[in-house]
Amino acid sequence: MGSVTRKKTLSVIALSAMIGLLLLPIIVAIPALASGGGEPAAGAPPAEAAQKEGAAKIEKARDVYYKTEGIVSGAPAPKTADNAQFYPRYNFESRVLLWFANQQHLYYGSFVLAVPIFCMVIEFIGVVTKDKAMAKKYDQLAYDFIKISLTAYSLTAILGGILIFTFLTLYPAFFGYLSSIFRPVMHIYALMFVAESGTLYIYYYAWDKMKEGLMKWLHLSMSVVLNVIGTLLMFLANSWIGFMMSPAGVDEQGRYLGNIWHVIHTALWNPLNVHRILGNMAFGGGVVAAYAAYRFLSAKNDEERAHYDWMGYIAMALGVAFLIPLPFAGYWLMREVYAYRQQMGITLMGGLLAWLFIIQATMIGILFLSSNYYLWQALGRMRGAERFQKWIKYFVFILVVGFLIFITPHTIVMTPAELKAMGGQQHPVLGNYGVMSAKNGGINVIITTTVLTFIWYMRGNKVPAVSWSKFGNIFMGVFFFFAYVNIIWLAIYGYYIPANVRVGLSVPQVATTLSCLFFMTALNTVMMKGAKQLGPIEWGKISVRSQYALIMLATAFTWMMGLMGYIRSSVRLFWHVNEIMRDNSPWAYTHTVGFGANMISFNVLFFWISIMFVFWLGTLGAKKAPVEAKVPVPGRAPEPAVGH
Amino acid sequence: MKTLIGGLLGGAIILVLALLSVGILPATSLKLVEGYMPMQMLFELGISVLVFALMSRLLSMGGISLPRFWQGILFWAFILLYLKFRVYPPIPFSVRAMYGTVALIAVFMWMSSNEEDWKKFKQPILNVLDAGTPFHKALRTTYLIALPIILWGYSYNSFLPNLDEPVELRTVHPAPPASTKVHGKTFVLQTSQNPYRVNPEGKYDQEYTNSKIVEQAMGRLLKPEANPWDEKAEGYLKYVREGGEIFFQNCHFCHGDNLNGRGLHAFAFNPIPANFTDPGTIAQLQETFIFWRVAKGGIGLPNEAFPWASVMPPWEQHLTTDEIWKVILFEYWHTGYYPRTWD
């Protein structure tokens, strides 16, 4: 016994030392960061040399965003011209090549950042679950997830390399400038990759060794470290795109002013961070759910079907849990874009790119519709859930009305004859649906209905047995009724008040939706304690349509991510770095909507083909899962892991 | 009795729609009330769904049940006809196509929400494919002959020369430049302010001026003590009056005396001039955006505003900067909208 304890203690110390060593480079780098940024940027005279040359030569300039004064410590942004020096090229559009490399890297990057977060959550549920069989199932699921992620991780690194080579080969002047600005944190970024890889490998390979007691908790805490590093990595990468969209920390000529924090912390950095975390999670959930759906559809026996049905459900629940707050994060991002540059906001939502936003709204709607559809289909595997079926058509109606309003365009495609027949550019009905006030109402109605569907799903095969169940049901019904009334009323009221107040109205609307999400699911969970079971959940006995809905969900996520990335990047129009470095390549124009859509579809297709290969690789080295891990758990729906 | 009630309820809605569709009943005979149109349309659709559900229930209680397949198909047809013939002014095809597709998806979701319904929905299709009875066999043969002919017709049509004007994706609100130069002075659109939007102390005051605008309700009402045409009116209200005078001397010929884009010359243009009373125009924009558009006119539209379908003159050639600001002040005052701000 004593030797076991000593062995454990030594392992803990060894592991802590290893993590400490992995994090050491970052800690060492922090003082350089705090002092304002390591080496000076490209083209600038070294700081010491400048001092020797005399204080008179120190030039000061004003930060374009923060409006603070700083010492010029970098060269101006290069003024490029359309020639091979600035834009070397193959006999092909360089921008499209870069688009492809970037998008693929981002897909894989998102996936490998999201999956460890799921692993952390699922492993945690496994640790705290008292039911031994369930705990093992969760643990196995988390392990399956990380295994997929590991292969994808190396592919992410390869794609990252391809991306950098593409930048260096095709856009050397721009990449040189960007890396000169971010030089103080470039090495931190690289070192964090080392830390991320190290932690990931220990986490994966130590799974079996650290499966009991304290070691399991330590293993779990390692996943926290892994995710912290991963998130910081993403924040750093986001600071580059934030800088390109809303530069700060440089003067009007693009000269670095010595404060790296200003360069990182641009106007759009934080909204981008939040939006990307949530987006990655939803995307990761979707990809894993599609994987499970594919395995379900190709399953050879009931056991496999039951296992992958359950896996698909968990992944979908996780994905949707992060999908629900995503529109709100997107709304915040857009609000900040408008606040940063009105013209950028208008280009996005009312001008040149407005139709892409309509496509985006359509994709968001498809995501929610698919999630609801999946849950309705999932009711089919529960005995006792038949009582809910007759109400589904009303849910469909409410969802679709919200959806139609959400996708109504402000800029309508029409022939001049239709324009004339309409009596002007503004339609008295559609014109009202095409603006933000109505759209906010539409999306909140959709989300609230999704929450309601989920609560019904949780009740599928159960009837609450608590003494106050009647009161609880009435309270819940009234709560939802007034939530709908409040959302719709605020959407109408939005037309009668100033725009800045209207923007603020989204807060009570969102609060209403989130109240339904948190309070009502919590209330429902309490009401379902010791509920009367009407019948078992028959895992695996779900319609194949539900699995196609999951595949649809994942495809829509992927497509939407490609679309939003394209929109975000296109909004800079003919700038590499907005208002600082002009894009003078022959491709500094905005593609047609059709070309953009085709390119996004190609990227989606390529990603899915390559990820299928990754999944196939994962199955090659798979040990046969323990039989008990695949036994369907009778009569029990696993609660969604997060957010509900 | 129940069957009769059910049939009558649903039949009434279908009859009205049929009369609207064939033009016996003019589209405008069932009024869409201005200002309430969007909610009225949703309300009518909601009521129709409830009535159809009730009809279906009453009919099935009376022993008559419409097959699932036809329920779905007919409901979809109802939505398409409603959008085409009930709503006026007519909805452009692109939007109807979007709505119709979503409605079709909705019907699919409804019909396949559970296994039993899905089987019922599929059955008529499978019957035709299986051709178990002479009727179904005949139907299958008909499809076999008709489908290629329809496809041929479609292909033939698409190859015919089309003389219709092409579809346009006109950008209603093109993104403005960061700054604009008018009469030698540069205005930064993000930060410039209307110099006449002032309180009695002469300071820029959005809140004060907002409180004086025409109230939007059933009709538009002057706020008490806020009549710009009062001889004693000073400050903001006086500028609104001056803006109004400029508007009626220069703008109302096209934009209309009610600012709804239906002026004397409006219908000589396509599209007709902007309707300021619509919540999608000036209500969505900063005053500086309007300033830029008024000053530079149609000719000053940026590339992305293709096809530049605007005959608005560049008013900087006819009005002073102050006059432009005042006329904008009047437009917001009269429509009861507040300019967009970012605080």
Chai-1 contact restraints between the chains, C-beta under 6 A:
chainA,res_idxA,chainB,res_idxB,connection_type,confidence,min_distance_angstrom,max_distance_angstrom,comment,restraint_id
A,A339,B,W342,contact,1.0,0.0,6.0,A-B,restraint_1
A,Q342,B,Q190,contact,1.0,0.0,6.0,A-B,restraint_2
A,Q343,B,A175,contact,1.0,0.0,6.0,A-B,restraint_3
A,Q343,B,P176,contact,1.0,0.0,6.0,A-B,restraint_4
A,I346,B,H173,contact,1.0,0.0,6.0,A-B,restraint_5
A,I346,B,A175,contact,1.0,0.0,6.0,A-B,restraint_6
A,T347,B,A175,contact,1.0,0.0,6.0,A-B,restraint_7
A,G350,B,H173,contact,1.0,0.0,6.0,A-B,restraint_8
A,G351,B,T171,contact,1.0,0.0,6.0,A-B,restraint_9
A,G351,B,H173,contact,1.0,0.0,6.0,A-B,restraint_10
A,G351,B,P174,contact,1.0,0.0,6.0,A-B,restraint_11
A,G351,B,A175,contact,1.0,0.0,6.0,A-B,restraint_12
A,G351,B,E304,contact,1.0,0.0,6.0,A-B,restraint_13
A,L352,B,E304,contact,1.0,0.0,6.0,A-B,restraint_14
A,Y373,B,M109,contact,1.0,0.0,6.0,A-B,restraint_15
A,W376,B,S113,contact,1.0,0.0,6.0,A-B,restraint_16
A,G380,B,N114,contact,1.0,0.0,6.0,A-B,restraint_17
A,G380,B,E115,contact,1.0,0.0,6.0,A-B,restraint_18
A,Q389,B,N114,contact,1.0,0.0,6.0,A-B,restraint_19
A,I392,B,S113,contact,1.0,0.0,6.0,A-B,restraint_20
A,K393,B,W110,contact,1.0,0.0,6.0,A-B,restraint_21
A,V396,B,A106,contact,1.0,0.0,6.0,A-B,restraint_22
A,V396,B,M109,contact,1.0,0.0,6.0,A-B,restraint_23
A,V396,B,W110,contact,1.0,0.0,6.0,A-B,restraint_24
A,F397,B,V49,contact,1.0,0.0,6.0,A-B,restraint_25
A,V400,B,A106,contact,1.0,0.0,6.0,A-B,restraint_26
A,F403,B,V102,contact,1.0,0.0,6.0,A-B,restraint_27
A,L404,B,Y99,contact,1.0,0.0,6.0,A-B,restraint_28
A,L404,B,V102,contact,1.0,0.0,6.0,A-B,restraint_29
A,T411,B,T171,contact,1.0,0.0,6.0,A-B,restraint_30
A,T411,B,V172,contact,1.0,0.0,6.0,A-B,restraint_31
A,I412,B,P92,contact,1.0,0.0,6.0,A-B,restraint_32
A,V413,B,S94,contact,1.0,0.0,6.0,A-B,restraint_33
A,V413,B,V167,contact,1.0,0.0,6.0,A-B,restraint_34
A,V413,B,L169,contact,1.0,0.0,6.0,A-B,restraint_35
A,M414,B,P92,contact,1.0,0.0,6.0,A-B,restraint_36
A,T415,B,E165,contact,1.0,0.0,6.0,A-B,restraint_37
A,T415,B,V167,contact,1.0,0.0,6.0,A-B,restraint_38
A,P416,B,E165,contact,1.0,0.0,6.0,A-B,restraint_39
A,P416,B,N270,contact,1.0,0.0,6.0,A-B,restraint_40
A,E418,B,P92,contact,1.0,0.0,6.0,A-B,restraint_41
A,L419,B,P271,contact,1.0,0.0,6.0,A-B,restraint_42
A,K420,B,N270,contact,1.0,0.0,6.0,A-B,restraint_43
A,A421,B,P90,contact,1.0,0.0,6.0,A-B,restraint_44
A,M422,B,P89,contact,1.0,0.0,6.0,A-B,restraint_45
A,G423,B,P89,contact,1.0,0.0,6.0,A-B,restraint_46
A,G424,B,G261,contact,1.0,0.0,6.0,A-B,restraint_47
A,G424,B,P271,contact,1.0,0.0,6.0,A-B,restraint_48
A,G424,B,I272,contact,1.0,0.0,6.0,A-B,restraint_49
A,G424,B,N275,contact,1.0,0.0,6.0,A-B,restraint_50
A,Q425,B,V172,contact,1.0,0.0,6.0,A-B,restraint_51
A,Q425,B,P271,contact,1.0,0.0,6.0,A-B,restraint_52
A,Q426,B,N275,contact,1.0,0.0,6.0,A-B,restraint_53
A,Q426,B,D278,contact,1.0,0.0,6.0,A-B,restraint_54
A,Q426,B,G280,contact,1.0,0.0,6.0,A-B,restraint_55
A,P428,B,M37,contact,1.0,0.0,6.0,A-B,restraint_56
A,V429,B,M37,contact,1.0,0.0,6.0,A-B,restraint_57
A,V429,B,P38,contact,1.0,0.0,6.0,A-B,restraint_58
A,V429,B,M41,contact,1.0,0.0,6.0,A-B,restraint_59
A,G431,B,D278,contact,1.0,0.0,6.0,A-B,restraint_60
A,G431,B,G280,contact,1.0,0.0,6.0,A-B,restraint_61
A,N432,B,P38,contact,1.0,0.0,6.0,A-B,restraint_62
A,G434,B,G280,contact,1.0,0.0,6.0,A-B,restraint_63
A,V435,B,P279,contact,1.0,0.0,6.0,A-B,restraint_64
A,V435,B,G280,contact,1.0,0.0,6.0,A-B,restraint_65
A,Y495,B,P279,contact,1.0,0.0,6.0,A-B,restraint_66
A,Y496,B,Q216,contact,1.0,0.0,6.0,A-B,restraint_67
A,P498,B,Y338,contact,1.0,0.0,6.0,A-B,restraint_68
A,A499,B,R340,contact,1.0,0.0,6.0,A-B,restraint_69
A,N500,B,T341,contact,1.0,0.0,6.0,A-B,restraint_70
A,N500,B,D343,contact,1.0,0.0,6.0,A-B,restraint_71
A,R545,B,S112,contact,1.0,0.0,6.0,A-B,restraint_72
